[in-house]
């Protein structure tokens, strides 16, 4: 039997997929950085699939965050444009895959206005690519929680 390059690639692909399913997947491990700040969000306009009026975001200096609300709890990474001491600053978030987003990721971009203590939120998720604009008010606090794993919504 003559094996073509395409057939060899296909066979290798099928074998590697079968091997991947038979062996445990490696995990990515990281730790939380130093706690920095907390945002307490109070939504006035919410996403109908996640109608939670409040949420708390715990931030760490290595770009990790945890969010909790009455119906969500997951982790992710973030990057800030500007400083939280600026009149206007924005933060972009990418959640790690979680059951909160159907086992996949979501992206959120929030713009914060310090003078009015308001925010606007755009979101994009694998499970819904048409999430409408959300907005509300916020409170900024100092984060003293070094290990957010035990932080739960009451």
LUMBAMAR-46636 format. One record per residue (C-alpha): residue number from 1; residue in one letter; chain; y, z, x. Coordinates in nm, 4 decimals, padded with zeros to 6 digits. Layout:
N
    n  res  chain         Y         Z         X
  NUM    A      A         Y         Z         X
...
***
This chain:
154
    n  res  chain         Y         Z         X
    1    X      A   00.0000   00.0000   00.0000
    2    X      A   00.3373  -00.1013   00.1401
    3    X      A   00.6152   00.1618   00.1009
    4    X      A   00.9732   00.0355   00.0796
    5    X      A   01.2695   00.2375   00.1989
    6    X      A   01.3728   00.2923  -00.1655
    7    X      A   01.0216   00.4101  -00.2545
    8    X      A   01.0193   00.6458   00.0431
    9    X      A   01.3555   00.7927  -00.0558
   10    X      A   01.2414   00.8344  -00.4166
   11    X      A   00.9176   01.0049  -00.3049
   12    X      A   01.1067   01.2374  -00.0719
   13    X      A   01.3502   01.3204  -00.3516
   14    X      A   01.0713   01.4048  -00.5967
   15    X      A   00.8920   01.6166  -00.3354
   16    X      A   01.2071   01.8068  -00.2391
   17    X      A   01.2884   01.8745  -00.6070
   18    X      A   00.9364   02.0066  -00.6641
   19    X      A   00.9610   02.2222  -00.3514
   20    X      A   01.2984   02.3576  -00.4620
   21    X      A   01.1556   02.4582  -00.7986
   22    X      A   00.8593   02.6321  -00.6318
   23    X      A   01.0666   02.8384  -00.3874
   24    X      A   01.3389   03.0889  -00.4665
   25    X      A   01.6907   02.9571  -00.4255
   26    X      A   01.8992   03.1168  -00.1512
   27    X      A   02.1803   03.3443  -00.2614
   28    X      A   02.5387   03.3538  -00.1452
   29    X      A   02.6532   03.7032  -00.0593
   30    X      A   03.0040   03.8233  -00.0059
   31    X      A   03.1892   04.1486  -00.0407
   32    X      A   03.5064   04.2479  -00.2155
   33    X      A   03.8163   04.2603  -00.0029
   34    X      A   04.0767   04.5310  -00.0305
   35    X      A   04.2069   04.5891  -00.3838
   36    X      A   04.5523   04.4401  -00.4394
   37    X      A   04.6748   04.4250  -00.7982
   38    X      A   04.5646   04.4164  -01.1619
   39    X      A   04.6887   04.2029  -01.4487
   40    X      A   04.6466   04.3362  -01.8001
   41    X      A   04.6754   04.0351  -02.0314
   42    X      A   04.7689   04.0569  -02.4004
   43    X      A   04.7106   03.7242  -02.5742
   44    X      A   04.9352   03.6047  -02.8567
   45    X      A   04.7665   03.2610  -02.8760
   46    X      A   04.3952   03.2663  -02.7999
   47    X      A   04.1100   03.0211  -02.7561
   48    X      A   03.9109   03.0216  -03.0807
   49    X      A   03.5762   03.0392  -02.8967
   50    X      A   03.6874   03.3515  -02.7082
   51    X      A   03.9225   03.5397  -02.9392
   52    X      A   03.9676   03.8463  -02.7204
   53    X      A   04.3219   03.9779  -02.7463
   54    X      A   04.3085   04.1677  -02.4166
   55    X      A   04.1686   04.1143  -02.0698
   56    X      A   04.1942   04.2906  -01.7351
   57    X      A   04.1828   04.1051  -01.4019
   58    X      A   04.1060   04.2952  -01.0798
   59    X      A   04.2199   04.1125  -00.7646
   60    X      A   04.1029   04.1491  -00.4032
   61    X      A   04.2740   04.0284  -00.0860
   62    X      A   03.9892   03.7921   00.0087
   63    X      A   04.0401   03.5813  -00.3047
   64    X      A   03.7759   03.7409  -00.5284
   65    X      A   03.8484   03.8647  -00.8796
   66    X      A   03.6693   04.0307  -01.1702
   67    X      A   03.7703   03.9881  -01.5329
   68    X      A   03.6674   04.2093  -01.8223
   69    X      A   03.7542   04.1877  -02.1906
   70    X      A   03.5855   04.2875  -02.5177
   71    X      A   03.3567   03.9838  -02.4838
   72    X      A   03.3584   03.8721  -02.1206
   73    X      A   03.2707   04.0035  -01.7788
   74    X      A   03.2462   03.7758  -01.4782
   75    X      A   03.3611   03.7155  -01.1220
   76    X      A   03.5330   03.4306  -00.9463
   77    X      A   03.7778   03.3183  -00.6835
   78    X      A   04.1524   03.2689  -00.7065
   79    X      A   04.4502   03.1379  -00.5154
   80    X      A   04.8129   03.2332  -00.5757
   81    X      A   05.1129   03.0030  -00.5513
   82    X      A   05.4087   03.2240  -00.4741
   83    X      A   05.4029   03.6029  -00.4712
   84    X      A   05.3616   03.8460  -00.7601
   85    X      A   05.7084   03.9750  -00.6698
   86    X      A   05.8617   03.6287  -00.7383
   87    X      A   06.0347   03.5533  -01.0684
   88    X      A   05.7707   03.2853  -01.1365
   89    X      A   05.4311   03.2575  -00.9732
   90    X      A   05.1032   03.0926  -01.0640
   91    X      A   04.7394   03.1743  -01.0065
   92    X      A   04.4465   02.9333  -01.0263
   93    X      A   04.1019   03.0767  -01.0955
   94    X      A   03.7533   02.9322  -01.0728
   95    X      A   03.4854   03.1493  -01.2246
   96    X      A   03.1457   03.1774  -01.0662
   97    X      A   02.8673   03.0459  -01.2911
   98    X      A   02.8178   03.3009  -01.5693
   99    X      A   02.6837   03.3383  -01.9192
  100    X      A   03.0484   03.3659  -02.0309
  101    X      A   03.0755   02.9905  -01.9699
  102    X      A   02.7285   02.8696  -02.0633
  103    X      A   02.5854   02.9337  -01.7165
  104    X      A   02.8510   02.7181  -01.5528
  105    X      A   03.2057   02.7508  -01.4190
  106    X      A   03.5514   02.7392  -01.5712
  107    X      A   03.8986   02.6859  -01.4265
  108    X      A   04.2068   02.8692  -01.5489
  109    X      A   04.5630   02.8108  -01.4350
  110    X      A   04.8143   03.0790  -01.5327
  111    X      A   05.1902   03.0757  -01.4833
  112    X      A   05.3546   03.4191  -01.4881
  113    X      A   05.7235   03.4880  -01.5657
  114    X      A   05.8295   03.8322  -01.4367
  115    X      A   06.1602   03.8514  -01.6257
  116    X      A   05.9949   03.8172  -01.9687
  117    X      A   05.6503   03.9513  -01.8652
  118    X      A   05.4911   03.6431  -02.0234
  119    X      A   05.2226   03.4002  -01.9133
  120    X      A   05.0886   03.0589  -02.0108
  121    X      A   04.7288   02.9622  -01.9537
  122    X      A   04.5597   02.6245  -01.9231
  123    X      A   04.1814   02.6267  -01.9118
  124    X      A   03.9083   02.3753  -01.8437
  125    X      A   03.5399   02.4516  -01.8777
  126    X      A   03.2185   02.2571  -01.8477
  127    X      A   03.1356   02.3645  -02.2049
  128    X      A   03.4786   02.2622  -02.3427
  129    X      A   03.7154   02.0196  -02.1730
  130    X      A   03.9775   02.0463  -02.4518
  131    X      A   04.0783   02.4120  -02.4533
  132    X      A   04.4285   02.4408  -02.6032
  133    X      A   04.7176   02.6145  -02.4241
  134    X      A   04.7105   02.9924  -02.4518
  135    X      A   04.9859   03.2438  -02.3864
  136    X      A   05.0837   03.6078  -02.4096
  137    X      A   05.2332   03.9013  -02.2241
  138    X      A   05.1149   04.0925  -01.9198
  139    X      A   05.1477   04.4147  -01.7253
  140    X      A   05.1161   04.4143  -01.3458
  141    X      A   04.9636   04.7232  -01.1819
  142    X      A   04.8299   04.8337  -00.8447
  143    X      A   04.4541   04.7945  -00.8075
  144    X      A   04.2821   05.1061  -00.6702
  145    X      A   03.9272   05.0001  -00.7678
  146    X      A   03.7376   04.9274  -00.4457
  147    X      A   03.4103   04.8387  -00.6234
  148    X      A   03.4642   04.6616  -00.9572
  149    X      A   03.0902   04.6253  -01.0299
  150    X      A   03.0988   04.9339  -01.2508
  151    X      A   03.4182   04.8380  -01.4365
  152    X      A   03.3314   04.7677  -01.8018
  153    X      A   03.5287   04.7179  -02.1194
  154    X      A   03.5373   05.0413  -02.3194
***
